[in-house]
C-alpha cells in the first residue's frame, strides 16, 4: 500500500461494487420468488394435484433465498459494506473473515439450490418422455445431476479440513485445503455441461408437438431462458478464472462471479415455473405439456391430441 500514490489510493478507496451486488441479487431473487408464487397459485387452482417438481422448486427457492442472504448480509451489517465489492487492501482481518464465512455458505447453498431446480425441470420432462426407452435416457440424466449435485456440495463443504479454515485464513497453514479456484472452475464446467444436456434433451419432442402456436411460443420462451442460463453459466466460469488470476484483490474481482451465480440460480427457478403458468394466461391448463400434473395419458407423445377430464373436472390432454 505504501507504494501506491496517494491519489490512486484515494480513488481505489472510493470504489465499491457492493451496491451492484445488492441490486442484482435482490432483483433476480424477487423475480424468481414471484414466479414461484404464481406457480403455486396456478398449481393449486388449475391442476389436479401437487407433484414432486413443485416441492423441488420450493426447495430451490429456499436455498436461492439463503444464497442471496449470504451474499448481502454479514451479521448485523450489509456484507457488501463489510468487504465484498471493495478492494482487499482496505479490509482488516475481521472483515476478510466475515466475507469468507458468508461466501462459504453462499457457495454451498447455491449448489444445492441449483440441483433442486434442475431436478424440478427434469421431473417435468417425464410428460414428454413417457415410453420406457426414453425414460431410461431421462433417468440417466437425472442420476448424473444428482451425482453432480452431491459431489459439488461435498466439495464445497469440505474444501478445507477443518472446515473453518476456509474463512479463518490464519488456520490455512496447518489445514488441508483443496485448490479452491481450480476445483470451483472444474465444477462450474460440469454445471455448464449439465445445463446444455438439460436444454437439448426435450428439443425434438417440443418441435414435434401438435399444439397451438401460442402454447408453442410459451415453450420456446422456456427454452430461450435455458439458453440464457447456459450463457450466464459460461460467463461465470470466465469470472471464476478472473478471480483466480487476482488473489491479491479477490474481494473486488469476485463480484461478477457472485452476482452471476445468483442470476443463474434464479433464472433456473423461473425456467422451471414458466410451463406451469399457462393457465394464468389461457385455458385449458393441461395443454401445457411440460406440467406433469396436467397430462392424463402415460403413452409416448406422438404429436396428436385428444381431450379427457381430470378427477377435479378440469379438461386435460391425452397424447396418443
N, C-alpha and C positions, 0 to 999 in steps of 0.2 A: 504494500500500500504506500510505503514511503517513496517508491519510485514513480508513482503516478502523479502527474502535475495537478496542482490544486483545482484548476478549472475543470479538468477531466474528472477528478474525484467528485466534485460538486455535481457534475452532470450525471454521473453514474448513481450517486446517492438519490437523485430525484427520479430515477427511472423505476417504474413499478408496473409489472404486468398483472398484478393481483386483481385489479378491477375487471380486466378482461376475463380472467378465470371465473370470477363470480357471475358475470353477466351470462357467459356461455353455458356454464354447468347448471345454473338455476333455470335458464330459459329452456334448455332441452329436457331437463328433468320435469319441468312443468308441462311441457308438450307431451312427454310420454305419460305422465300421470293423467292428463286429460284424455288421452287415447284409451288408457286402461279403464278409466271411469265410464267412458262411452261404451267400451266393450262390455263391461259388466251390466250396464243398463240394457244394451241390446240383447245380451245373452239371457238375462232374466225375463225379459218381456217378449222375445220373439223366437226363442229356440226351445226345443223340448226338454233339454237337460244341460246341466253343467258338466263339462268334460275335463279330462286331465290337463289339456293345454291351457284351460282357464286358470287352474291352480298354479301351473308352472309360470304363467305370465305374471300372476300376482307376486310370486316369489321373486321373479326377476325385477319387478318394480321395487320391492322391498330392498333388495341388495343394491339396486341402482341409486335409491334414495340414500342408503348408508354411504355409498361411494361419494355421492355429492356432498353429504355432510362432512365426511372426512377431508374432502378437498377444500372445504370452506372454513370449517371451524377448527380451532385449536384451543382446547379447554374453554375458557370464557371469552377468548379473543377470536377474531377472524384469523384463520390460518394464513390467508394471503397477506394480512397486515403483519403477521408474525414472521414471515420469511419467504414463502412461496411467491415467486414473481419478482423478488428483489435480488440484487447481486450478493453473492455469498460473502464477500469481504466485509459487508456491513452487518453481518449477523454474529451474535455471540454463540457460545456452545449450547446454552439452554434453548435458544431459538432453533438452532440446527437440529437438536434432539427432538424438539416438538414437531418440526416439519417432517423428519424421517419417520417418526412414530405414526403420524397420521397418513403418510404416504404408504407405509406398510399395510395398514388396514384398508386403505382405498384400493390398492393393487389386488389384495385378496378378495374383497367384495366384488370388484369389477369382474374378475374371472368367473366367480360363482354365478353372478347375475347374468353374464353373457351366455353361460352354459344353459341356464334355465330358459333364456329367450330362444336359443337355437332349438332346444328340445320342444318348446311350445310350437315353433314353426313346423318342425318335422312331424309332430303328432297331428297337426292339421293336414299334412300331406297324405295321411292314411286314407282320406276320402278319394284321393286320386290314384293311389296305389293299392287297389283292392284285391288283385289276384295274388296267389301265393308266391309266384315268381317275382313279381315286382315288389312285394312286401319284403322279401329277403334282402333286396338291394337297400330298401329304406331302413331296415333294421340294422344292416351293416353300418350305414352312415350314422344311425343313432348310437351304435356301440362305439364308433370312433369318437363322436362328440363327447359322450360320457367319459371315455377313457382319457381323452384330451383334457376335459374339464377337471377330472380328478388329479391328473398329473400336473397340470398347471397350478392348481390350487395348492397341492402339496409342495411344489417347488417354491411357490411364493411364501408359504407359511414357514418352511424350513430352509429358506435361503441362507440363513445363518443359524448356527448352533453354538451357544444358546441363542434363542430367538431374539432376545432383546439386544443382541449385538448389532442387529440391523439399524437400530436408532441410537444406541449408545456407542458412538464411534470410538471411544476410548477402550472399549472391550474387543474391538476387531483384531487387535494384535495377537490376542490369545484365542480367539474364536475360530471356528471352521466355517468359512463363508464361500458360497459359490461366486463365480464371476457374474455378478448380477446383470450387468449390461448385456453380456453375451447370451445369458440364459433367457432374459426377457425378450431379446430380439429373436431368438430361436422360437420361443413360444408364440410370439406375435406372427411369425411367418407361418406357423401351423394354423393359427387363427385365420389368416387370410385364405389359406388353402381350404379350410373347412367352410368359410363363407362362400367361396366360389362353388364348391360342391353343392352346398345347400341351395344356392341361387340357380344353378344349372339343372338340378335334379327334376323339377316339375315343368321345365320349359316345353318339352314335347307334348306333355299332357294338356297344358293350358292352351297351346296353339291349336290343338285338335278338338277342343270342346265346342259343341254347338250351343252357344249361349248368346243372349242379346248383346249388341255392341256396347251398350252402357256398362254391362257387367264385365265384358272383356276389358274395357278401359280400366275398370277398378283393379282387375288382376294385373294389368300392365303396370299400373301405378305401384302396386305392391312389389313387382319385380324391379321396377326402377329404383325404389327405395333400397332394395337389396344390392343393386349395382352401386348406389351411393355409399352404402355401408362398406362394400369391398374396397372402394377407392379411399375412404377415410381410414380403414384399417391399414392400407398400404402407406398412406401418408404418416400414420402413427409409427410404422417401422422406421421411416426416414427420421422422424422426430426422436426416436429412441437412439438411433445411430448418432444423431447430433449431440444428444446428451452424453453419450459415451465418449465423444471426442472433446468434451469440455468438463472434465471432472472438477476443475478449479472453480467453476461457476454453475454448478448443477441446479441450484435453486432458480436461476434465471433461464437456463436453456431447457429445463424440464417442463416449462409451462405448456408448450404445444402438445406434448405427449399427454399431459393431464387433461386438457380440455378435449382433445381428440378422443380419448378414452371415454369420456362422458358422452360425447356426441354419438359415438359408435354404439355404446350400450343402450342409449335411449332410443335411437333410431331403430335398433333391432326390436325393441319393445313395440314401437309404433308399427313396424312392418308386420309383426305377429297379430296386431289388433285390427288392421285395416280390413281383412276379409270378413270379419265378424260385424263390421259396422254397416254392411249393406242395408239391413232392414231400416236403419235410421234415414236412409235416402229413398229407398224404393222397396216395395214388397214384390214377391214373396221372399221371406228371409232365406229359405233354403235354396234359393237359386244361386247362392254364393258357394261354390263347390269346395273351397278350402276349409269350410267350417264343418267339422265332424258332426256336430250336433244337428245340423240341418240336412243331412243326407240319409235317406231311408234305405237305399239299396247297398248291399255289400258286394255287388258284382263289379267286374272291371269296367271302367269308364270307356266307352267307345264313341262318344260324341252324340248320342241320341238321348232325348229327354222325355220322360213321361211323368205324370202327376200322381201323387198319393196324398194321404192325410196322416199327419203325425198323431201321437197319442193325446196331444193337447188341442187338437183341432186345427192346427196351422197347416197350410199346404206345404208339401215337400216335393222334392225332385227325386225320381228314381233314374239311375243311369243304366240303360240296358246294354 
